[in-house]
Amino acid sequence: MTAPGAGPSGEDALIARYFKPLATDPGAFGLLDDAAILKPSRDDLVLKTDAIVEGVHFLSDDPPETVARKALRRNLSDLAAKGAAPAGFLLTLALREADEAWLTPFARGLGEDARQYGCPLLGGETVSTPGPIMVSISAFGHVPPGSIVHRSGARPGDRIAVTGTIGDAALGLDIIRGGAVASVLADNAGAREMLVGRYRVPQPRNSLAKAVRDHASAAIDVSDGLAGDLAKLCAASGVSAAIDVASIPLSAAAAAVLARGSVGIEALVSGGDDYEILCAIPESRFDAFAEAAELAGVAVSSIGIVISGASEPKFLDAQGRNVPLAHLAYSHF
Amino acid sequence: MTAPGAGPSGEDALIARYFKPLATDPGAFGLLDDAAILKPSRDDLVLKTDAIVEGVHFLSDDPPETVARKALRRNLSDLAAKGAAPAGFLLTLALREADEAWLTPFARGLGEDARQYGCPLLGGETVSTPGPIMVSISAFGHVPPGSIVHRSGARPGDRIAVTGTIGDAALGLDIIRGGAVASVLADNAGAREMLVGRYRVPQPRNSLAKAVRDHASAAIDVSDGLAGDLAKLCAASGVSAAIDVASIPLSAAAAAVLARGSVGIEALVSGGDDYEILCAIPESRFDAFAEAAELAGVAVSSIGIVISGASEPKFLDAQGRNVPLAHLAYSHF
């Protein structure tokens, strides 16, 4: 009840202008109604909600286009880790003002990702806030009945695999903040750009969803740091894990930073914002999983093994010694 | 990446403590996984998202219990107006701090409403914000395939009906803010309390959903003011409307305030936060609709008729003269 308006409200006009072009699914009714529909399906519908807040999950001067992509891709990454194919999403956008210079690239980035990942905008709302911008997304996906991949199915002996590379986003954030990583990579603009890109625009592994569904006993998306998310998967499964630190996949840039000693492995495995898939694969399935991953064009690395017990997952160096990790994950509170 | 924590994160602990007891649906997996599921259904799944922001949609000193109820009931009201039966919801809660004194009554109010309306919590997330509290909810409902009730189906000759009473919430907000209404009702604590309650805790008309689905040609929930939401329904349907102002249902308290002249009808029909259902009913269906409404225990009033044309809906007094309404609805921007 902040800003009285007459006739078609400013909010409706804003939605029509920026977001109607994204609402290509017939169930979105062109955003002209108060609700959307998803048609009946034989699949289970997977539901996920995730929000990002300015100054907490993204930076005020991050490009609006990447803010949009990050908001959607965080949800897409969760769908992928659960083995689900994207079906669509709902958007709630809290803004201080209807700023065209911000909304135009935001909507463009969101629309491009919606198309790329086959995840159309089904409904949206904008609300006014005096505070930070917040982008809240609820995303929906399909899995055949009963086939969602839980955190809780890992069993002793399962191989632990992770996609892509770990720690890049944490280094990218450090660069944006003008931390030590920027000076370590002072003569390598390409590496700096890659790492910043990994922070701003996650690369969710949706093409791997079917392989995860077909082969993984448990999976989680790595958003709060590899170590913390592994601990969650193990706790939910009632198991522990032994990780070979040398097997954790690192980008060349991250390996170079690590080699210079300015950042420890701890920062990489607890950094967050990786949006890779961490999963447990029964040994008998691993070759088939690796083959499916190759066909899907997603790099996967075997980094350890599930063991019995309730202790925190162990991170072991080449000599089998424990690598101590003080901070397993960040928490919002 | 604000507050590093070790072991099970504060966020996870917060969700487990306050919201796990609400996640009674098997598809919520006890909030222990990264996503929830809805099982396959032959129905269309209706999707709605709606958020409320502290200082914009609710007041900082509103009781947390009523903030929770309002957040959920706004969504339930939309489902009702679309003819849908509630299936569940996802919650995103942005908080400055994990304040037990706020979260305990918030979760209690939310849980009670989830049970009362048969709309279980399926998944939830808490995020940290330096700004105002924001409660973002995505709600899901079922309708038989193709039977969602749109804004756009109203036809000339249809009766226009509205549930409950109009304008109470706007008067309640005025009382909370110490406006003129409080002094008009200085000697009537019961009326003041009722009006404030109407602002803080909407009464969504979910028991009327089937009657709306069976009989209405178009429907919308009245959240931005009767006049503005009627204008939206008419615009979507390509029609206009003639409303008999004297037929607009008012509570005794609202009628008393109106009679004293301290508030005009304009404030009541443009006030917002009513969460009543406004619908168009073909004349041949009206008796059946009224009967179904009576069985559902929901008061409905016939307030006018759909007419052809593209002009703004007319509000007419007993002499058939136009009642001018300057502000048809409020807008967030």
Interface residues (C-beta under 8 A of the other chain):
Chain A: M1 T2 A3 P4 G5 A6 G7 P8 S9 G10 E11 D12 L14 G27 F29 L32 D33 D34 A35 A36 I37 L38 K39 P40 S41 R42 D43 D44 L45 V46 L47 K48 T49 D50 A51 I52 V53 G55 V56 H57 D78 L79 A81 K82 A84 L90 L91 T92 A94 L95 E97 A98 L122 G123 G124 E125 T126 V127 S128 T129 P130 G131 P132 M134 S136 S138 F140 G141 V143 P145 I148 H150 R151 S152 L173 I220 D221 D224 G228 A231 K232 A235 A236 G272 D273 E312 A326 H327 L328 A329 Y330 S331 H332 F333
Chain B: M1 T2 A3 P4 G5 A6 G7 P8 S9 G10 E11 D12 L14 G27 F29 L32 D33 D34 A35 A36 I37 L38 K39 P40 S41 R42 D43 D44 L45 V46 L47 K48 T49 D50 A51 I52 V53 G55 V56 H57 D78 L79 A81 K82 A84 L90 L91 T92 A94 L95 E97 A98 L122 G123 G124 E125 T126 V127 S128 T129 P130 G131 P132 M134 S136 S138 F140 G141 V143 P145 I148 H150 R151 S152 L173 I220 D221 D224 G228 A231 K232 A235 A236 G272 D273 E312 A326 H327 L328 A329 Y330 S331 H332 F333
